[in-house]
Amino acid sequence: MTKTALADLYRGYIACLNRQDWPNLHRFVADDARHNGRPFGLAGYRAMLERDFEEIPDLSSTSNA
């Protein structure tokens, strides 16, 4: 993957998070994702993000890539 393609992918991921576009999270997170070394999966990662956004209403991500 080129540096430009990787930067575009990262920006897409950040945009997905900021829109809270959970149905499209699978475009950026694998079904067998791990978090801090433990199996988490896409469903667990999504649940964590949803909880984070619920608990921190003004949460947003920025991209400096």
mmCIF file of the N, C-alpha and C atoms, coordinates in Angstrom:
data_MODEL
# 
_entry.id   MODEL 
# 
loop_
_atom_site.group_PDB 
_atom_site.id 
_atom_site.type_symbol 
_atom_site.label_atom_id 
_atom_site.label_alt_id 
_atom_site.label_comp_id 
_atom_site.label_asym_id 
_atom_site.label_entity_id 
_atom_site.label_seq_id 
_atom_site.pdbx_PDB_ins_code 
_atom_site.Cartn_x 
_atom_site.Cartn_y 
_atom_site.Cartn_z 
_atom_site.occupancy 
_atom_site.B_iso_or_equiv 
_atom_site.pdbx_formal_charge 
_atom_site.auth_seq_id 
_atom_site.auth_comp_id 
_atom_site.auth_asym_id 
_atom_site.auth_atom_id 
_atom_site.pdbx_PDB_model_num 
ATOM 1   N N  . MET A 1 1  ? 0.852   -1.165  0.000  1.00 0.00 ? 1  MET A N  1 
ATOM 2   C CA . MET A 1 1  ? 0.000   0.000   0.000  1.00 0.00 ? 1  MET A CA 1 
ATOM 3   C C  . MET A 1 1  ? 0.905   1.238   0.000  1.00 0.00 ? 1  MET A C  1 
ATOM 4   N N  . THR A 1 2  ? 0.576   2.162   -0.843 1.00 0.00 ? 2  THR A N  1 
ATOM 5   C CA . THR A 1 2  ? 1.368   3.387   -0.906 1.00 0.00 ? 2  THR A CA 1 
ATOM 6   C C  . THR A 1 2  ? 1.080   4.277   0.297  1.00 0.00 ? 2  THR A C  1 
ATOM 7   N N  . LYS A 1 3  ? 1.965   5.204   0.539  1.00 0.00 ? 3  LYS A N  1 
ATOM 8   C CA . LYS A 1 3  ? 1.783   6.152   1.642  1.00 0.00 ? 3  LYS A CA 1 
ATOM 9   C C  . LYS A 1 3  ? 0.497   6.958   1.450  1.00 0.00 ? 3  LYS A C  1 
ATOM 10  N N  . THR A 1 4  ? 0.218   7.353   0.219  1.00 0.00 ? 4  THR A N  1 
ATOM 11  C CA . THR A 1 4  ? -0.995  8.115   -0.080 1.00 0.00 ? 4  THR A CA 1 
ATOM 12  C C  . THR A 1 4  ? -2.240  7.271   0.164  1.00 0.00 ? 4  THR A C  1 
ATOM 13  N N  . ALA A 1 5  ? -2.218  6.028   -0.271 1.00 0.00 ? 5  ALA A N  1 
ATOM 14  C CA . ALA A 1 5  ? -3.366  5.139   -0.068 1.00 0.00 ? 5  ALA A CA 1 
ATOM 15  C C  . ALA A 1 5  ? -3.600  4.887   1.416  1.00 0.00 ? 5  ALA A C  1 
ATOM 16  N N  . LEU A 1 6  ? -2.521  4.711   2.164  1.00 0.00 ? 6  LEU A N  1 
ATOM 17  C CA . LEU A 1 6  ? -2.647  4.492   3.603  1.00 0.00 ? 6  LEU A CA 1 
ATOM 18  C C  . LEU A 1 6  ? -3.230  5.734   4.284  1.00 0.00 ? 6  LEU A C  1 
ATOM 19  N N  . ALA A 1 7  ? -2.769  6.915   3.897  1.00 0.00 ? 7  ALA A N  1 
ATOM 20  C CA . ALA A 1 7  ? -3.287  8.166   4.462  1.00 0.00 ? 7  ALA A CA 1 
ATOM 21  C C  . ALA A 1 7  ? -4.775  8.318   4.130  1.00 0.00 ? 7  ALA A C  1 
ATOM 22  N N  . ASP A 1 8  ? -5.159  7.986   2.907  1.00 0.00 ? 8  ASP A N  1 
ATOM 23  C CA . ASP A 1 8  ? -6.574  8.064   2.512  1.00 0.00 ? 8  ASP A CA 1 
ATOM 24  C C  . ASP A 1 8  ? -7.421  7.094   3.323  1.00 0.00 ? 8  ASP A C  1 
ATOM 25  N N  . LEU A 1 9  ? -6.914  5.892   3.530  1.00 0.00 ? 9  LEU A N  1 
ATOM 26  C CA . LEU A 1 9  ? -7.623  4.896   4.325  1.00 0.00 ? 9  LEU A CA 1 
ATOM 27  C C  . LEU A 1 9  ? -7.797  5.385   5.760  1.00 0.00 ? 9  LEU A C  1 
ATOM 28  N N  . TYR A 1 10 ? -6.744  5.933   6.337  1.00 0.00 ? 10 TYR A N  1 
ATOM 29  C CA . TYR A 1 10 ? -6.803  6.460   7.696  1.00 0.00 ? 10 TYR A CA 1 
ATOM 30  C C  . TYR A 1 10 ? -7.817  7.598   7.792  1.00 0.00 ? 10 TYR A C  1 
ATOM 31  N N  . ARG A 1 11 ? -7.804  8.514   6.826  1.00 0.00 ? 11 ARG A N  1 
ATOM 32  C CA . ARG A 1 11 ? -8.770  9.619   6.836  1.00 0.00 ? 11 ARG A CA 1 
ATOM 33  C C  . ARG A 1 11 ? -10.199 9.094   6.709  1.00 0.00 ? 11 ARG A C  1 
ATOM 34  N N  . GLY A 1 12 ? -10.381 8.056   5.917  1.00 0.00 ? 12 GLY A N  1 
ATOM 35  C CA . GLY A 1 12 ? -11.703 7.437   5.794  1.00 0.00 ? 12 GLY A CA 1 
ATOM 36  C C  . GLY A 1 12 ? -12.159 6.836   7.119  1.00 0.00 ? 12 GLY A C  1 
ATOM 37  N N  . TYR A 1 13 ? -11.248 6.196   7.823  1.00 0.00 ? 13 TYR A N  1 
ATOM 38  C CA . TYR A 1 13 ? -11.546 5.623   9.138  1.00 0.00 ? 13 TYR A CA 1 
ATOM 39  C C  . TYR A 1 13 ? -11.944 6.719   10.123 1.00 0.00 ? 13 TYR A C  1 
ATOM 40  N N  . ILE A 1 14 ? -11.173 7.805   10.166 1.00 0.00 ? 14 ILE A N  1 
ATOM 41  C CA . ILE A 1 14 ? -11.471 8.919   11.065 1.00 0.00 ? 14 ILE A CA 1 
ATOM 42  C C  . ILE A 1 14 ? -12.832 9.527   10.715 1.00 0.00 ? 14 ILE A C  1 
ATOM 43  N N  . ALA A 1 15 ? -13.112 9.698   9.435  1.00 0.00 ? 15 ALA A N  1 
ATOM 44  C CA . ALA A 1 15 ? -14.406 10.240  9.007  1.00 0.00 ? 15 ALA A CA 1 
ATOM 45  C C  . ALA A 1 15 ? -15.543 9.316   9.423  1.00 0.00 ? 15 ALA A C  1 
ATOM 46  N N  . CYS A 1 16 ? -15.333 8.008   9.304  1.00 0.00 ? 16 CYS A N  1 
ATOM 47  C CA . CYS A 1 16 ? -16.330 7.016   9.719  1.00 0.00 ? 16 CYS A CA 1 
ATOM 48  C C  . CYS A 1 16 ? -16.623 7.161   11.209 1.00 0.00 ? 16 CYS A C  1 
ATOM 49  N N  . LEU A 1 17 ? -15.574 7.319   12.005 1.00 0.00 ? 17 LEU A N  1 
ATOM 50  C CA . LEU A 1 17 ? -15.756 7.490   13.446 1.00 0.00 ? 17 LEU A CA 1 
ATOM 51  C C  . LEU A 1 17 ? -16.509 8.778   13.743 1.00 0.00 ? 17 LEU A C  1 
ATOM 52  N N  . ASN A 1 18 ? -16.107 9.864   13.131 1.00 0.00 ? 18 ASN A N  1 
ATOM 53  C CA . ASN A 1 18 ? -16.738 11.152  13.409 1.00 0.00 ? 18 ASN A CA 1 
ATOM 54  C C  . ASN A 1 18 ? -18.204 11.180  12.993 1.00 0.00 ? 18 ASN A C  1 
ATOM 55  N N  . ARG A 1 19 ? -18.559 10.455  11.946 1.00 0.00 ? 19 ARG A N  1 
ATOM 56  C CA . ARG A 1 19 ? -19.965 10.360  11.520 1.00 0.00 ? 19 ARG A CA 1 
ATOM 57  C C  . ARG A 1 19 ? -20.731 9.339   12.358 1.00 0.00 ? 19 ARG A C  1 
ATOM 58  N N  . GLN A 1 20 ? -19.983 8.565   13.139 1.00 0.00 ? 20 GLN A N  1 
ATOM 59  C CA . GLN A 1 20 ? -20.562 7.441   13.875 1.00 0.00 ? 20 GLN A CA 1 
ATOM 60  C C  . GLN A 1 20 ? -21.302 6.518   12.910 1.00 0.00 ? 20 GLN A C  1 
ATOM 61  N N  . ASP A 1 21 ? -20.644 6.246   11.812 1.00 0.00 ? 21 ASP A N  1 
ATOM 62  C CA . ASP A 1 21 ? -21.191 5.432   10.718 1.00 0.00 ? 21 ASP A CA 1 
ATOM 63  C C  . ASP A 1 21 ? -20.882 3.961   10.982 1.00 0.00 ? 21 ASP A C  1 
ATOM 64  N N  . TRP A 1 22 ? -21.467 3.437   12.052 1.00 0.00 ? 22 TRP A N  1 
ATOM 65  C CA . TRP A 1 22 ? -21.142 2.083   12.500 1.00 0.00 ? 22 TRP A CA 1 
ATOM 66  C C  . TRP A 1 22 ? -21.410 1.007   11.455 1.00 0.00 ? 22 TRP A C  1 
ATOM 67  N N  . PRO A 1 23 ? -22.443 1.114   10.617 1.00 0.00 ? 23 PRO A N  1 
ATOM 68  C CA . PRO A 1 23 ? -22.641 0.076   9.608  1.00 0.00 ? 23 PRO A CA 1 
ATOM 69  C C  . PRO A 1 23 ? -21.469 -0.058  8.625  1.00 0.00 ? 23 PRO A C  1 
ATOM 70  N N  . ASN A 1 24 ? -20.669 0.989   8.445  1.00 0.00 ? 24 ASN A N  1 
ATOM 71  C CA . ASN A 1 24 ? -19.527 0.922   7.531  1.00 0.00 ? 24 ASN A CA 1 
ATOM 72  C C  . ASN A 1 24 ? -18.199 0.729   8.234  1.00 0.00 ? 24 ASN A C  1 
ATOM 73  N N  . LEU A 1 25 ? -18.219 0.511   9.536  1.00 0.00 ? 25 LEU A N  1 
ATOM 74  C CA . LEU A 1 25 ? -16.988 0.306   10.289 1.00 0.00 ? 25 LEU A CA 1 
ATOM 75  C C  . LEU A 1 25 ? -16.217 -0.909  9.774  1.00 0.00 ? 25 LEU A C  1 
ATOM 76  N N  . HIS A 1 26 ? -16.930 -1.894  9.250  1.00 0.00 ? 26 HIS A N  1 
ATOM 77  C CA . HIS A 1 26 ? -16.274 -3.105  8.736  1.00 0.00 ? 26 HIS A CA 1 
ATOM 78  C C  . HIS A 1 26 ? -15.293 -2.804  7.596  1.00 0.00 ? 26 HIS A C  1 
ATOM 79  N N  . ARG A 1 27 ? -15.419 -1.655  6.966  1.00 0.00 ? 27 ARG A N  1 
ATOM 80  C CA . ARG A 1 27 ? -14.484 -1.280  5.901  1.00 0.00 ? 27 ARG A CA 1 
ATOM 81  C C  . ARG A 1 27 ? -13.090 -0.995  6.461  1.00 0.00 ? 27 ARG A C  1 
ATOM 82  N N  . PHE A 1 28 ? -13.010 -0.748  7.770  1.00 0.00 ? 28 PHE A N  1 
ATOM 83  C CA . PHE A 1 28 ? -11.759 -0.341  8.393  1.00 0.00 ? 28 PHE A CA 1 
ATOM 84  C C  . PHE A 1 28 ? -11.293 -1.268  9.512  1.00 0.00 ? 28 PHE A C  1 
ATOM 85  N N  . VAL A 1 29 ? -12.185 -2.097  10.027 1.00 0.00 ? 29 VAL A N  1 
ATOM 86  C CA . VAL A 1 29 ? -11.863 -2.965  11.166 1.00 0.00 ? 29 VAL A CA 1 
ATOM 87  C C  . VAL A 1 29 ? -12.194 -4.411  10.791 1.00 0.00 ? 29 VAL A C  1 
ATOM 88  N N  . ALA A 1 30 ? -11.251 -5.307  11.015 1.00 0.00 ? 30 ALA A N  1 
ATOM 89  C CA . ALA A 1 30 ? -11.427 -6.714  10.681 1.00 0.00 ? 30 ALA A CA 1 
ATOM 90  C C  . ALA A 1 30 ? -12.361 -7.411  11.670 1.00 0.00 ? 30 ALA A C  1 
ATOM 91  N N  . ASP A 1 31 ? -13.011 -8.462  11.202 1.00 0.00 ? 31 ASP A N  1 
ATOM 92  C CA . ASP A 1 31 ? -13.899 -9.249  12.061 1.00 0.00 ? 31 ASP A CA 1 
ATOM 93  C C  . ASP A 1 31 ? -13.147 -9.858  13.252 1.00 0.00 ? 31 ASP A C  1 
ATOM 94  N N  . ASP A 1 32 ? -11.860 -10.107 13.077 1.00 0.00 ? 32 ASP A N  1 
ATOM 95  C CA . ASP A 1 32 ? -11.075 -10.725 14.148 1.00 0.00 ? 32 ASP A CA 1 
ATOM 96  C C  . ASP A 1 32 ? -10.144 -9.716  14.829 1.00 0.00 ? 32 ASP A C  1 
ATOM 97  N N  . ALA A 1 33 ? -10.563 -8.463  14.871 1.00 0.00 ? 33 ALA A N  1 
ATOM 98  C CA . ALA A 1 33 ? -9.750  -7.409  15.486 1.00 0.00 ? 33 ALA A CA 1 
ATOM 99  C C  . ALA A 1 33 ? -9.423  -7.748  16.937 1.00 0.00 ? 33 ALA A C  1 
ATOM 100 N N  . ARG A 1 34 ? -8.263  -7.264  17.364 1.00 0.00 ? 34 ARG A N  1 
ATOM 101 C CA . ARG A 1 34 ? -7.827  -7.429  18.750 1.00 0.00 ? 34 ARG A CA 1 
ATOM 102 C C  . ARG A 1 34 ? -7.640  -6.040  19.345 1.00 0.00 ? 34 ARG A C  1 
ATOM 103 N N  . HIS A 1 35 ? -7.894  -5.921  20.620 1.00 0.00 ? 35 HIS A N  1 
ATOM 104 C CA . HIS A 1 35 ? -7.737  -4.645  21.317 1.00 0.00 ? 35 HIS A CA 1 
ATOM 105 C C  . HIS A 1 35 ? -6.889  -4.892  22.550 1.00 0.00 ? 35 HIS A C  1 
ATOM 106 N N  . ASN A 1 36 ? -5.764  -4.202  22.623 1.00 0.00 ? 36 ASN A N  1 
ATOM 107 C CA . ASN A 1 36 ? -4.823  -4.398  23.732 1.00 0.00 ? 36 ASN A CA 1 
ATOM 108 C C  . ASN A 1 36 ? -4.481  -5.872  23.924 1.00 0.00 ? 36 ASN A C  1 
ATOM 109 N N  . GLY A 1 37 ? -4.317  -6.574  22.803 1.00 0.00 ? 37 GLY A N  1 
ATOM 110 C CA . GLY A 1 37 ? -3.884  -7.958  22.836 1.00 0.00 ? 37 GLY A CA 1 
ATOM 111 C C  . GLY A 1 37 ? -4.961  -8.998  23.055 1.00 0.00 ? 37 GLY A C  1 
ATOM 112 N N  . ARG A 1 38 ? -6.186  -8.576  23.283 1.00 0.00 ? 38 ARG A N  1 
ATOM 113 C CA . ARG A 1 38 ? -7.249  -9.571  23.525 1.00 0.00 ? 38 ARG A CA 1 
ATOM 114 C C  . ARG A 1 38 ? -8.225  -9.589  22.345 1.00 0.00 ? 38 ARG A C  1 
ATOM 115 N N  . PRO A 1 39 ? -8.769  -10.760 22.049 1.00 0.00 ? 39 PRO A N  1 
ATOM 116 C CA . PRO A 1 39 ? -9.745  -10.853 20.967 1.00 0.00 ? 39 PRO A CA 1 
ATOM 117 C C  . PRO A 1 39 ? -10.930 -9.935  21.256 1.00 0.00 ? 39 PRO A C  1 
ATOM 118 N N  . PHE A 1 40 ? -11.297 -9.152  20.285 1.00 0.00 ? 40 PHE A N  1 
ATOM 119 C CA . PHE A 1 40 ? -12.354 -8.163  20.459 1.00 0.00 ? 40 PHE A CA 1 
ATOM 120 C C  . PHE A 1 40 ? -13.388 -8.291  19.356 1.00 0.00 ? 40 PHE A C  1 
ATOM 121 N N  . GLY A 1 41 ? -12.895 -8.520  18.148 1.00 0.00 ? 41 GLY A N  1 
ATOM 122 C CA . GLY A 1 41 ? -13.771 -8.634  16.998 1.00 0.00 ? 41 GLY A CA 1 
ATOM 123 C C  . GLY A 1 41 ? -14.392 -7.297  16.622 1.00 0.00 ? 41 GLY A C  1 
ATOM 124 N N  . LEU A 1 42 ? -14.947 -7.262  15.454 1.00 0.00 ? 42 LEU A N  1 
ATOM 125 C CA . LEU A 1 42 ? -15.604 -6.051  14.965 1.00 0.00 ? 42 LEU A CA 1 
ATOM 126 C C  . LEU A 1 42 ? -16.761 -5.654  15.870 1.00 0.00 ? 42 LEU A C  1 
ATOM 127 N N  . ALA A 1 43 ? -17.551 -6.613  16.312 1.00 0.00 ? 43 ALA A N  1 
ATOM 128 C CA . ALA A 1 43 ? -18.704 -6.308  17.171 1.00 0.00 ? 43 ALA A CA 1 
ATOM 129 C C  . ALA A 1 43 ? -18.267 -5.696  18.495 1.00 0.00 ? 43 ALA A C  1 
ATOM 130 N N  . GLY A 1 44 ? -17.221 -6.234  19.101 1.00 0.00 ? 44 GLY A N  1 
ATOM 131 C CA . GLY A 1 44 ? -16.723 -5.695  20.356 1.00 0.00 ? 44 GLY A CA 1 
ATOM 132 C C  . GLY A 1 44 ? -16.120 -4.311  20.184 1.00 0.00 ? 44 GLY A C  1 
ATOM 133 N N  . TYR A 1 45 ? -15.412 -4.107  19.077 1.00 0.00 ? 45 TYR A N  1 
ATOM 134 C CA . TYR A 1 45 ? -14.817 -2.804  18.798 1.00 0.00 ? 45 TYR A CA 1 
ATOM 135 C C  . TYR A 1 45 ? -15.914 -1.763  18.582 1.00 0.00 ? 45 TYR A C  1 
ATOM 136 N N  . ARG A 1 46 ? -16.933 -2.146  17.825 1.00 0.00 ? 46 ARG A N  1 
ATOM 137 C CA . ARG A 1 46 ? -18.060 -1.235  17.585 1.00 0.00 ? 46 ARG A CA 1 
ATOM 138 C C  . ARG A 1 46 ? -18.761 -0.889  18.896 1.00 0.00 ? 46 ARG A C  1 
ATOM 139 N N  . ALA A 1 47 ? -19.005 -1.877  19.731 1.00 0.00 ? 47 ALA A N  1 
ATOM 140 C CA . ALA A 1 47 ? -19.667 -1.634  21.018 1.00 0.00 ? 47 ALA A CA 1 
ATOM 141 C C  . ALA A 1 47 ? -18.843 -0.683  21.876 1.00 0.00 ? 47 ALA A C  1 
ATOM 142 N N  . MET A 1 48 ? -17.514 -0.844  21.863 1.00 0.00 ? 48 MET A N  1 
ATOM 143 C CA . MET A 1 48 ? -16.645 0.046   22.622 1.00 0.00 ? 48 MET A CA 1 
ATOM 144 C C  . MET A 1 48 ? -16.771 1.483   22.106 1.00 0.00 ? 48 MET A C  1 
ATOM 145 N N  . LEU A 1 49 ? -16.752 1.653   20.791 1.00 0.00 ? 49 LEU A N  1 
ATOM 146 C CA . LEU A 1 49 ? -16.866 2.993   20.209 1.00 0.00 ? 49 LEU A CA 1 
ATOM 147 C C  . LEU A 1 49 ? -18.219 3.617   20.513 1.00 0.00 ? 49 LEU A C  1 
ATOM 148 N N  . GLU A 1 50 ? -19.275 2.838   20.373 1.00 0.00 ? 50 GLU A N  1 
ATOM 149 C CA . GLU A 1 50 ? -20.609 3.365   20.667 1.00 0.00 ? 50 GLU A CA 1 
ATOM 150 C C  . GLU A 1 50 ? -20.699 3.830   22.116 1.00 0.00 ? 50 GLU A C  1 
ATOM 151 N N  . ARG A 1 51 ? -20.140 3.043   23.005 1.00 0.00 ? 51 ARG A N  1 
ATOM 152 C CA . ARG A 1 51 ? -20.131 3.395   24.430 1.00 0.00 ? 51 ARG A CA 1 
ATOM 153 C C  . ARG A 1 51 ? -19.314 4.671   24.655 1.00 0.00 ? 51 ARG A C  1 
ATOM 154 N N  . ASP A 1 52 ? -18.151 4.759   24.008 1.00 0.00 ? 52 ASP A N  1 
ATOM 155 C CA . ASP A 1 52 ? -17.311 5.949   24.138 1.00 0.00 ? 52 ASP A CA 1 
ATOM 156 C C  . ASP A 1 52 ? -18.049 7.198   23.674 1.00 0.00 ? 52 ASP A C  1 
ATOM 157 N N  . PHE A 1 53 ? -18.710 7.116   22.536 1.00 0.00 ? 53 PHE A N  1 
ATOM 158 C CA . PHE A 1 53 ? -19.425 8.273   22.003 1.00 0.00 ? 53 PHE A CA 1 
ATOM 159 C C  . PHE A 1 53 ? -20.632 8.629   22.867 1.00 0.00 ? 53 PHE A C  1 
ATOM 160 N N  . GLU A 1 54 ? -21.243 7.629   23.486 1.00 0.00 ? 54 GLU A N  1 
ATOM 161 C CA . GLU A 1 54 ? -22.374 7.893   24.380 1.00 0.00 ? 54 GLU A CA 1 
ATOM 162 C C  . GLU A 1 54 ? -21.897 8.572   25.664 1.00 0.00 ? 54 GLU A C  1 
ATOM 163 N N  . GLU A 1 55 ? -20.778 8.106   26.201 1.00 0.00 ? 55 GLU A N  1 
ATOM 164 C CA . GLU A 1 55 ? -20.267 8.633   27.468 1.00 0.00 ? 55 GLU A CA 1 
ATOM 165 C C  . GLU A 1 55 ? -19.561 9.985   27.305 1.00 0.00 ? 55 GLU A C  1 
ATOM 166 N N  . ILE A 1 56 ? -19.058 10.249  26.092 1.00 0.00 ? 56 ILE A N  1 
ATOM 167 C CA . ILE A 1 56 ? -18.325 11.498  25.832 1.00 0.00 ? 56 ILE A CA 1 
ATOM 168 C C  . ILE A 1 56 ? -18.988 12.167  24.628 1.00 0.00 ? 56 ILE A C  1 
ATOM 169 N N  . PRO A 1 57 ? -20.071 12.899  24.818 1.00 0.00 ? 57 PRO A N  1 
ATOM 170 C CA . PRO A 1 57 ? -20.862 13.432  23.702 1.00 0.00 ? 57 PRO A CA 1 
ATOM 171 C C  . PRO A 1 57 ? -20.081 14.297  22.710 1.00 0.00 ? 57 PRO A C  1 
ATOM 172 N N  . ASP A 1 58 ? -19.054 15.012  23.160 1.00 0.00 ? 58 ASP A N  1 
ATOM 173 C CA . ASP A 1 58 ? -18.322 15.878  22.231 1.00 0.00 ? 58 ASP A CA 1 
ATOM 174 C C  . ASP A 1 58 ? -17.044 15.214  21.700 1.00 0.00 ? 58 ASP A C  1 
ATOM 175 N N  . LEU A 1 59 ? -16.961 13.898  21.812 1.00 0.00 ? 59 LEU A N  1 
ATOM 176 C CA . LEU A 1 59 ? -15.799 13.163  21.316 1.00 0.00 ? 59 LEU A CA 1 
ATOM 177 C C  . LEU A 1 59 ? -15.723 13.269  19.804 1.00 0.00 ? 59 LEU A C  1 
ATOM 178 N N  . SER A 1 60 ? -14.554 13.576  19.311 1.00 0.00 ? 60 SER A N  1 
ATOM 179 C CA . SER A 1 60 ? -14.314 13.542  17.874 1.00 0.00 ? 60 SER A CA 1 
ATOM 180 C C  . SER A 1 60 ? -12.855 13.213  17.652 1.00 0.00 ? 60 SER A C  1 
ATOM 181 N N  . SER A 1 61 ? -12.571 12.710  16.490 1.00 0.00 ? 61 SER A N  1 
ATOM 182 C CA . SER A 1 61 ? -11.212 12.361  16.125 1.00 0.00 ? 61 SER A CA 1 
ATOM 183 C C  . SER A 1 61 ? -10.712 13.379  15.112 1.00 0.00 ? 61 SER A C  1 
ATOM 184 N N  . THR A 1 62 ? -9.423  13.580  15.101 1.00 0.00 ? 62 THR A N  1 
ATOM 185 C CA . THR A 1 62 ? -8.830  14.470  14.114 1.00 0.00 ? 62 THR A CA 1 
ATOM 186 C C  . THR A 1 62 ? -7.806  13.690  13.323 1.00 0.00 ? 62 THR A C  1 
ATOM 187 N N  . SER A 1 63 ? -7.529  14.174  12.161 1.00 0.00 ? 63 SER A N  1 
ATOM 188 C CA . SER A 1 63 ? -6.552  13.536  11.301 1.00 0.00 ? 63 SER A CA 1 
ATOM 189 C C  . SER A 1 63 ? -5.491  14.543  10.922 1.00 0.00 ? 63 SER A C  1 
ATOM 190 N N  . ASN A 1 64 ? -4.264  14.208  11.230 1.00 0.00 ? 64 ASN A N  1 
ATOM 191 C CA . ASN A 1 64 ? -3.134  15.043  10.825 1.00 0.00 ? 64 ASN A CA 1 
ATOM 192 C C  . ASN A 1 64 ? -2.252  14.293  9.845  1.00 0.00 ? 64 ASN A C  1 
ATOM 193 N N  . ALA A 1 65 ? -2.783  13.221  9.293  1.00 0.00 ? 65 ALA A N  1 
ATOM 194 C CA . ALA A 1 65 ? -1.984  12.397  8.364  1.00 0.00 ? 65 ALA A CA 1 
ATOM 195 C C  . ALA A 1 65 ? -1.816  13.084  7.039  1.00 0.00 ? 65 ALA A C  1 
# 
